[in-house]
């Protein structure tokens, strides 16, 4: 059996340009995913993301941007291992966008399985929150992970 690779997809009832902008613009992304970002995702730059439920800030090297189609970056998540993330945007016949997130890869071992479980949930949550924000103006993450914050 080969390495573990995460793939999650969801259709949005918004055109690719609007979905793309909601992902690369930290002001918009802070309405559904991150608490804050240091800047717009630009190819060759590194942005810093902060999450409300995490004390750690994450450096996100942006590897490739194809406007309204693809976003590639590196991510070091729970597995303490640098992985490649690709977000693809494909227009649908109805005028919406199919968003597919792929992240990988890690070996099929205990550490890899923990990463696979956590990040599969994370990317599914990202897509759910993106859809709620784009289509209904709702921030599903607001207060959702307060239980994860360390007690003061």
Secondary structure, 3 states (H helix, E strand, C coil): CCCEEEEEEEEECCCHHHHHHHHHCHHHHCCCCCCEECCCCCCCCEEEEECCCCCCEEEEEEEEEECCCEEEEEEECCCCCEEEEEEEEEECCCCCEEEEEEEEEECCCHHHHHHHHHHHHHHHHHHHHHHHHHHHCCCCCCCCCHHHCCCC
